[in-house]
Amino acid sequence: MEINAQTKLTDILDKYPWLPDELAKLDGRFKIIKTPVGKMMIKNATIADAVKKTGLQEDVLIAELNKLIAAHG
């Protein structure tokens, strides 16, 4: 899966269901993903949306996601 700014978070999380725990370690604000409200909020959210909410740089977040996926695979 190619991850870019327009990739939907739900697509990533459907494919890699273990990822929310790893993202929470990267930035505590990702803990919300595991809550009922968070699940509703990310329904249509993209990587670009996550960047706006967390303040992480887009290239850093994408690189971290790719690194986590590669290490887990």
C-alpha positions in Angstrom: 0.0 0.0 0.0 1.4 3.4 -1.0 0.9 5.9 1.7 0.5 9.6 0.8 -1.3 12.7 2.0 -4.6 11.5 0.5 -4.5 8.0 2.0 -7.5 7.5 4.3 -6.6 6.5 7.8 -9.3 3.9 7.9 -7.7 2.2 4.9 -4.4 2.0 6.7 -5.9 0.8 9.9 -8.0 -1.8 8.2 -4.9 -3.3 6.6 -2.7 -2.9 9.7 -5.0 -3.2 12.8 -2.1 -3.2 15.2 -1.0 0.3 14.1 -3.0 2.4 16.5 -0.9 1.2 19.4 2.3 2.1 17.6 1.0 5.5 16.5 0.1 6.3 20.1 3.8 5.7 21.0 4.8 8.1 18.2 2.4 10.8 19.3 0.1 10.6 22.3 -2.7 12.4 20.4 -3.2 9.2 18.3 -4.6 7.4 21.4 -8.0 8.9 20.4 -8.1 6.5 17.4 -9.0 3.6 19.8 -11.9 5.4 21.3 -15.5 5.3 19.9 -15.4 9.1 19.2 -12.0 8.7 17.5 -13.3 5.9 15.3 -16.1 8.2 14.2 -13.7 11.1 13.6 -11.3 9.2 11.4 -14.0 7.8 9.2 -13.1 10.1 6.3 -9.8 11.5 7.7 -6.6 11.4 5.5 -2.9 11.5 6.4 -3.1 15.3 5.6 -5.9 15.6 8.2 -3.8 13.7 10.8 -0.9 16.1 10.1 -3.1 19.1 10.8 -4.4 17.6 14.1 -1.0 16.4 15.4 1.4 19.0 14.1 3.7 16.4 12.8 5.3 17.0 9.4 3.7 15.1 6.6 6.9 13.5 5.4 7.8 12.5 8.9 4.5 10.8 9.6 4.5 9.0 6.3 8.1 7.9 6.9 7.2 6.6 10.4 4.2 4.7 9.1 6.3 3.1 6.4 9.0 2.2 9.0 6.5 0.7 11.4 4.8 -1.3 8.6 8.2 -2.6 7.3 9.4 -3.5 10.8 6.1 -5.4 11.6 6.0 -7.3 8.3 
